[in-house]
Amino acid sequence: MKKRIVILLIAASICLTGCVEKKIVDEINIAIAAGFDSGDEKDKFKTTFLMQDFMKDMSVQNRTITTEGNLRREVLSDAHKQSPAPVVVGGMRLTLYEKSLAETGLGEYVDTYQRDASIGTRIYFATTEGKTEDALKADYGLQGNGSFISDMIEHNIRQGDVPKTNLAVFLHDYYQQGKDVYLPHLKKIDDQNIDIAGLMLFKDAKALFVLPSEKLFYFKLLVDQYSKGDFTVTLDNSEKASIHSIISKHKFKIEKKDPTHLTINIKVKGNIKEYTGHSLSPSRIKEISKELENKVEKECYELVEKFKEENIDPVGFGAFYKTKIRHFDFEKWKESYGDLTVDVNCDAAILETGAIY
Amino acid sequence: MSIWDKFKKNNNDWQTLLKQSTDYQSTYYINTKTNNRFDFHFFSTLIDEQIVQESALPALLNEELHTLDDIKKIVPIADVQISKDPSDIEQKIFNGYVLITLDSDKNRYGFIAAQKEIVRGLSQPEIEFSVIGPKEAFVESIGQNLNLIRKRLPIKELISEEFTVGSLSKTRVAVLHIEGITNSENVETVKQRLTNIEIDSISDSSYIVELLSDNSNSLFPQLLDTERPDRVAAILSEGKVAIVVDGSPHVLIAPTTLIEFFSAFEDYFLNWIVASFFRLVRVFAVIFSILVTPIYVAALTYHFELIPSDLLGTLVTSRRAIPLPPILEALFLELTIELLREAGARLPTKVGQTIGIVGGIVIGTASVEAGLTSNVLLIFVALGALGSFTTPVYKMSNTIRLLRFPFLLFAQLWGVLGIVFCFCILTAHLLRLTSLGRPFLAPIYPLRIKDMKDSIIRSPLQDMSSRPTVLRTQNPKRFNKKKAKKVNDIDEESAK
């Protein structure tokens, strides 16, 4: 019996070796980023794969392959024909969508990403103002365009005002009722520069409009934690203070008597980084935080009103209501979304005003 | 049937065979008082002639000697034996006794002990060297070794039972345990297995390891060998059995566990936090040493997704010029290190130093420059080799060196899945392994939280107040934990 098992194991290990596809790291072309553009013909789209060629001095040279097709897998096999080594998508860190393509709906494009087990769920999605091919073909820095853009998004999520988005979050929001997806929106400035121009808001996975970057901080306050960002408060005596937020929390509260009324409590903690006035007395600090509260309340309220006006729900009010109300009816919710009244309360705390008084 | 018995069948004269050896000597003397003729038979290489000349001979020549029993009265040597059995002759003569035959007492034989002990002086432990702590190591003599142990455990409960193993070598093997502590089942198992051994010669205690092991096909040594008397004494008081083999500077300890192979005895001389840290480092080093090259091969051959994107550039650039696939590259380097180690072990010490230079500098750098291996892998392989050297027990470090090759093979065949597969087989094997019937993987499996005090970490001495539960000792308590350490203020003491 034992012998039989041993023989079986040896046979299996010899016979099954062919079953696993070898992908030796220097004999494949690892696509680090992909971009989807609308094609010249209808129903077709262009795909650009960005590859990294590692140079001897550790710098990275960008190489792109652009193919056209109407099925995503077909596009990949076309890409093989333009590459010296098989193109693999497992190392993908970033996927860009052209704005005009995103406006037609992203659902089917995301589908391949959730079916391919080799693709991680932490890759970033973004939309671009112009053609993604142009965005990927530029030359942004030594680390390569793919790393440049994904690093840019990553640190702005971690330490900046871009709310967290990646494949996992995107899919979660996409399949969840009562929440609309959003993606960072990139804009290529010139051949060396690209920036995050704002946040693309979607309605049913179709791109709708771009939230400008000034509003990003307030949007992140509503949807995410740890909003970090700098903003300026002007006091009555025209003195200005720059405040750096380090931590934020938000809480939704439904009024029991009137479920159409929602209270949003936001807590912001931050430091004063710059102050044009003479000295910061405790009363002045209070004034500043009061001013800050007013500003957050106003901006956030405006954002919610804007969403209601556009009939989109990127904050996920619907998803929140679903967790609070038994037998929640989404059809009814959609109809009554416009009637929702929102109250924003902000509680700001200044933690630090500087080392020297 | 021994050679001696065969010979006796053909010829009744026991001297014929002995006389063929040139160092066998046989002389006769005549007692001055009784005119009785007596013969001396001995091997000049085995006896101390000074004892014979200064103690035995003057008395035998000048005092009254009528029968063999008179020897006991007149010779000032403690070990004098009289026997009627001619089969004793062989055993005694070859153990350094002088055989005395008396013309008037032909059927009996007298033996006087005059052993010449050639003992190497005590030296420092070389394999289990420790910076602090005792510097004594065992030598090749069983008498000396037992002396070293008994000095550390001067109690009547320390029992030493001797056996003779090997039909040709007649090796003396002593089994030591402390009565009242050690589980008698363990002692009986050792004794039973020792008496069952049928072998012609024992060259070293390693023979006993192989012959006593529960599973001699296993890569893992199931008896711990040590050259430190302090370790043997400590482990005996823990309730284990020690086996001392004549002619071997390594004393065996049984039953043992896997964890014990990764604890250096110096751990007990250091602060417990420092010692625990070193043990953790050692365990990490072993895991690292086994897995680093297989993971490299698996990641580079199958799982490029696992490689962080910042590392990818380094790996790809270092591998670009290399014509070999990762597995051949890794095997090439691993075999190079094995060759270096083997060459270093076989060469005389002085020549051996050049090996380090040849291996480390020439082969290492040159193979990278020649484009045969990538410098990233070179670092991994070198670190892995370094990790395998941290194991305090030499036999275990050999095992670890070998273990990585199946891992490497399966990493190439099935990637990380292969590594997991190999790991499962290794775990299953370790779980089944026993040492003297006691689980080898204790206290991890079966899990004994109480025994964890001296495993991956080394807890403070006063916390080690009980003996390992897996040993099922007769007295599980070592000392009173509460009374073990009392730090009283000197003023309090005087106030009493």
Interface residues (C-beta under 8 A of the other chain):
Chain A: S13 L16 T17 V20 E21 K22 K23 I24 V25 D26 I28 I30 I32 Q52 F54 M55 K56 M58 V60 V88 G90 G91 R93 S118 G120 S147
Chain B: A299 L300 T301 Y302 H303 F304 E305 I307 S309 L312 G313 T314 L315 V316 T317 R319 R320 I322 P325 P326 F410 L413 W414 G415 L417
